[in-house]
Amino acid sequence: MTTTSIDELFAHNRAWAAQVEHDRPGFFTGLMSQQKPRYMWIGCSDSRVPANQITGLEPGEIFVHRNVANVVVPSDLNCLSTIQYAVDQLHVEHLMVVGHYGCGGVLAALNDLRMGLVDNWIRHVKDVRDKHRELLESLPVAWRHDALCELNSIEQVMNISQSTVMQDAWARGQKVTLHGWCYGLKDGLINNLQMTLPGVEGADKAYKQAVAYVASRERS
């Protein structure tokens, strides 16, 4: 069903809240008193990629940050502040960077499409494209968009791992594992990109393994 007016949003909200309270009395008061998510999701702003629904998690169970093409760079204090709050205050155990196939921002970077002000942001994805140009050009043209979506997620995991937030957390022995994933709009499934970092040790090995996975995996 397509929502056609703002008033419908309020109606849907009231119906949803009433149904939740009916099925689970006290749910909202309990949620209000605490926030203890085990997971953080850094994803694209695309409206078709809702973190809670995709993972089957309830409100309060996953901390979310989203921007165009799920980019994490040292100059973005918004993103880094959100990561620091999740790690230092909420003590999340898993932080996932989740790209998605069919990402418009990644496509713009791949093909040098002009989109306006966002071109300056997409420059970060172009850097990923340029870094992996040889790999991308070795793939059939039809596969390159998907591959760059995957490579972008992998590179953002590396960016997080090198941030002062993660370096400090790991140095004090905090257990936080980083993951690189990519979500499929066509089937609703998450693809594990084999990019998993439980700490500073082994980052280079995990990175090479993930890039090799992108280069060698079968695609349809």
JODA-V411250 format. One record per backbone hydrogen bond with DSSP energy under -0.5 kcal/mol. CO is the residue of the C=O (numbers start at 1). NH is the residue of the N-H. E is the energy in kcal/mol with one decimal. If there is no record, write none. Layout:
BEGIN
co=CO nh=NH e=E
co=CO nh=NH e=E
END
This chain:
BEGIN
co=5 nh=9 e=-0.9
co=6 nh=9 e=-0.7
co=6 nh=10 e=-1.4
co=7 nh=11 e=-2.0
co=8 nh=12 e=-3.0
co=9 nh=13 e=-2.3
co=10 nh=14 e=-2.4
co=11 nh=15 e=-2.2
co=12 nh=16 e=-2.7
co=13 nh=17 e=-2.8
co=14 nh=18 e=-2.2
co=15 nh=19 e=-2.1
co=16 nh=20 e=-2.6
co=17 nh=21 e=-2.4
co=18 nh=22 e=-1.9
co=19 nh=23 e=-2.5
co=20 nh=24 e=-3.0
co=24 nh=27 e=-1.9
co=26 nh=30 e=-2.2
co=27 nh=31 e=-2.2
co=28 nh=32 e=-2.1
co=29 nh=33 e=-1.0
co=31 nh=34 e=-0.9
co=38 nh=93 e=-2.3
co=38 nh=94 e=-2.0
co=39 nh=63 e=-2.8
co=40 nh=96 e=-3.1
co=41 nh=43 e=-0.6
co=41 nh=65 e=-2.7
co=42 nh=98 e=-2.9
co=43 nh=67 e=-1.9
co=46 nh=49 e=-1.7
co=49 nh=51 e=-0.6
co=50 nh=54 e=-2.3
co=51 nh=55 e=-2.0
co=52 nh=56 e=-1.2
co=52 nh=57 e=-1.8
co=58 nh=61 e=-2.0
co=61 nh=38 e=-0.7
co=61 nh=39 e=-0.9
co=63 nh=41 e=-3.1
co=65 nh=43 e=-2.3
co=67 nh=45 e=-0.9
co=67 nh=70 e=-1.9
co=73 nh=76 e=-2.0
co=75 nh=77 e=-1.2
co=76 nh=80 e=-2.3
co=77 nh=81 e=-2.3
co=78 nh=82 e=-1.8
co=79 nh=83 e=-2.4
co=80 nh=84 e=-2.6
co=81 nh=85 e=-2.3
co=82 nh=86 e=-2.3
co=83 nh=87 e=-2.6
co=84 nh=88 e=-3.2
co=84 nh=89 e=-0.6
co=85 nh=89 e=-1.6
co=85 nh=90 e=-2.1
co=86 nh=92 e=-2.1
co=93 nh=177 e=-2.6
co=94 nh=40 e=-2.2
co=95 nh=179 e=-2.2
co=96 nh=42 e=-3.2
co=96 nh=98 e=-0.7
co=97 nh=99 e=-0.6
co=97 nh=181 e=-2.8
co=98 nh=44 e=-0.7
co=99 nh=183 e=-2.6
co=100 nh=103 e=-1.1
co=103 nh=107 e=-2.1
co=104 nh=108 e=-2.2
co=105 nh=109 e=-1.9
co=106 nh=110 e=-2.6
co=107 nh=111 e=-2.3
co=108 nh=112 e=-0.7
co=108 nh=113 e=-2.0
co=116 nh=119 e=-2.1
co=117 nh=120 e=-1.8
co=118 nh=121 e=-0.6
co=118 nh=122 e=-2.7
co=119 nh=123 e=-0.9
co=121 nh=124 e=-1.7
co=122 nh=125 e=-0.9
co=122 nh=126 e=-2.1
co=123 nh=127 e=-1.7
co=124 nh=128 e=-1.2
co=125 nh=129 e=-2.4
co=126 nh=130 e=-2.9
co=127 nh=131 e=-2.1
co=128 nh=132 e=-1.8
co=130 nh=133 e=-1.1
co=132 nh=136 e=-2.7
co=133 nh=137 e=-2.8
co=134 nh=138 e=-1.0
co=135 nh=138 e=-0.7
co=135 nh=139 e=-0.5
co=136 nh=139 e=-1.3
co=140 nh=143 e=-1.9
co=140 nh=144 e=-0.8
co=141 nh=144 e=-1.0
co=141 nh=145 e=-0.5
co=143 nh=147 e=-2.3
co=144 nh=148 e=-2.4
co=145 nh=149 e=-2.0
co=146 nh=150 e=-1.9
co=147 nh=151 e=-2.8
co=148 nh=152 e=-2.5
co=149 nh=153 e=-1.5
co=150 nh=154 e=-2.1
co=151 nh=155 e=-2.6
co=152 nh=156 e=-2.0
co=153 nh=157 e=-1.8
co=154 nh=158 e=-1.8
co=155 nh=159 e=-2.1
co=156 nh=160 e=-2.2
co=157 nh=161 e=-2.5
co=158 nh=162 e=-1.4
co=160 nh=163 e=-1.6
co=163 nh=167 e=-2.5
co=164 nh=168 e=-2.4
co=165 nh=169 e=-2.0
co=166 nh=170 e=-2.8
co=167 nh=171 e=-1.9
co=168 nh=172 e=-1.6
co=169 nh=174 e=-2.4
co=170 nh=173 e=-1.5
co=174 nh=176 e=-1.1
co=177 nh=95 e=-2.7
co=178 nh=197 e=-2.6
co=179 nh=97 e=-2.8
co=179 nh=181 e=-0.5
co=180 nh=193 e=-2.0
co=180 nh=195 e=-0.6
co=181 nh=99 e=-2.1
co=182 nh=191 e=-3.6
co=183 nh=101 e=-2.5
co=183 nh=185 e=-0.6
co=184 nh=188 e=-2.3
co=189 nh=184 e=-2.6
co=190 nh=192 e=-0.6
co=191 nh=182 e=-1.8
co=191 nh=193 e=-0.6
co=194 nh=196 e=-0.7
co=195 nh=180 e=-1.8
co=196 nh=198 e=-0.5
co=197 nh=178 e=-3.2
co=200 nh=203 e=-1.5
co=202 nh=206 e=-2.4
co=203 nh=207 e=-2.5
co=204 nh=208 e=-2.4
co=205 nh=209 e=-2.2
co=206 nh=210 e=-2.3
co=207 nh=211 e=-2.5
co=208 nh=212 e=-2.3
co=209 nh=213 e=-1.8
co=210 nh=214 e=-2.0
co=211 nh=215 e=-2.1
co=212 nh=216 e=-1.8
co=213 nh=217 e=-1.8
END
